[in-house]
Amino acid sequence: MDSTSSHPLRPQDVAALDALPATAAFLADDYEKGFHKGIQLYLSVDGEPVADLAYGAVGEQPLTTNSLLHWVCASKPVTTVAIGLLAEQGLVDFADRVTDYVPEYGKGGKEEARLEHLLTHSMPHQDRRTQYNLGLGWEENLELACATEVDAPPGAHRAYATWINAQVLAEVVARVSGTTFDDFVTRNVLHPLGMRDTWFGMTREDYEKVGDSILPMTFADANMRHGYGEHSKNAYDGLINVYPQVRMASLPSSGAKGPMRDLAKLYETLAGTRTAEGSAVDWTSVAARLTEHHEVDEPIAPDGAWYGDWAINDMDWSHGFLRDRGMFCQEASPLVFGHPGEKVIMALGDPGHGLAMAFSFNSIVDPAFGNPRMNLLCRALYQDALG
């Protein structure tokens, strides 16, 4: 993390880090320990950029502020916002049965499931943490999601789902809007919010234009020394990082690719620190719908559903966003909302402090290191932003 490396910091990145002393100190320490060799980071206060920086590399590819990174689970809020827009237009209600829109979902104990259950991760699918079959297409993955049974009634307890909920919600978006999920999200979320460097699904033509800018997911040197992640590493190195058809696929829970600057725009808009120029949508109302706290009778699922050092099911959730300062940092206000991804990405909006941030490390680590690392970086950014 210095100007003498093979991928040196740009002068503007050096200046940005100089203005963020707590952040710079944390990143330098994490870098020296071998937990990352680069990061892309965006921070704003009251809608004004404080930092838009990047350094390091993924393999031989330099990591820049314009690099397209895999958002993994931090993609989910875009799908959530799409449903929120339909609700704002009166086309759906969170209390509606899922089968009102996707009748084939109504089996295996899911007949009474509501959109709210999917949005709030309170739909206890039995195999909720299994992954997509990345070799399959949209219809095949939807069929797998609909075939899944539940281990408790809808709403009985929190049950974080890695992909099933988002896949079904995206199908609702497609059927209600009469267009593809990708097209709806691009026209109604990404472009109106200025997120024009972000993609979900890609055509072959799109991929030929920007594919070289998509950086692969990698694993930290220190991470592999601890023996963590061989299975995930093989999945990324054998599929996501190699095959264009997988990188081009539309995956509503984890398929977004773009710079952290774009991801932060989503949170700036929902936090009310940024205006979506030319958009007729009342984004304040959309944000209020989606960030309302949601309670369940039994927070912890039978399997505990630990997310590294945190029991993610025991945290405060709204409709698609985490609302728990334990996920972010204690410096956050009670109004904070956001979502992590694969122990490398964190994005949040905090109306209480007028703050928005998004960052992504360039390498995955063991959750025992990755989750606290995100928490500590979040705290450093708050300290630097708020003084």
Buried (B, 14 or more C-beta within 10 A) or exposed (E): BEEEEEBBBBEEBBEBBEEBEBBBEBBEEBBEBBBBBBBBBBBBBBBEBBBBBBBBBBEEBBBBBEBBBBBBBBBBBBBBBBBBBBBBEEBBEBEBBBBBBBEEBBEEBBEEBBBBBBBBBBBBBBBBBBEBEBEEEBEEBBEBBBEBEBBBBBBBBBBBBBBBBBBBBBBBBBEBBEBBBBBBBBEBBBBBBBBEBBBBBBEEEEBEEBBEBBBBBBBBBBBBEEEBBEEBBEBBBEBBBEEEEBBBBBBBBBBBBBBBBBBBBBBBBBBBBBEBEEBEBEBEEBBBBBBEEBEBEBBBBEEEBBBBEBBBBBBBBBBBBBBBBBBBBEBBBEEBBBBBBBBBBBBBBBBEBBBBBBBBBBBBBBBEBBBBBBBBBBBBBBBBBEE
